[in-house]
């Protein structure tokens, strides 16, 4: 009994896609992962306190499971209901677009609720970073002179991609970004409205220790600014 009670229980939550907005209140729990099937959103990574929290209990259309030996059990049941679904899991911060509640810029003294949304922009800012595949970077870097790489820094993203920042940029294929404070935004895009960028940065990155990278679909991922490395053949080989 003593041994089993110390084990972590893997909790899962399932909710229909039409009720996905109910997950907003648990979005700050950054350890959570989301997966999607045809009809449902699945969430995993809850600890005991989270799964029993008011935020979860207040969701009206949810099913809560715990996992064991590859099977899912209803939260208070000893009988398995289904196998654990095989899904592609991603962090809740990346899977759910950010929403800023009650953002007030004193427009007619009316408190407003604004959802973040990236839209194509007529004013294109200068690109300072590029996201490319590891294999693409490898093909270029093996023959590049050190002086070409020295001004650049890089970090591995999602295991198979590299984000490279600095000028002059490498002449390789990839998605490019411009910089606003500690946020990298796809070139040719800006927020609607554009003035919320600073509020977003303060909300998501109050310590300014993170680099936040936005995707064109208004989702994002982040990493510690200390994860940057100076780009070189040696740092590439050691990291890969």
Secondary structure, 3 states (H helix, E strand, C coil): CHHHHCCCCEEEEEEEHHHHHHHHHHCCCCCCEEEECCCEEEEEEECHHHHCCHHHHCCCCEEEEEEECCEEEECCCCCEEEECCCCCCEEHHHHCCCEEEEECCCCCCCCEEEECCEEECCCCCCCCEEEEEHHHHHHHHCCCCHHHHCCCEEEEECCCEEEEECCCCCCCCCEEEEEECCEEEECCEEECCHHHHHHHHHHHCCCCCEEEEECCCCCEEEEEHHHCEECCHHHHHHHC
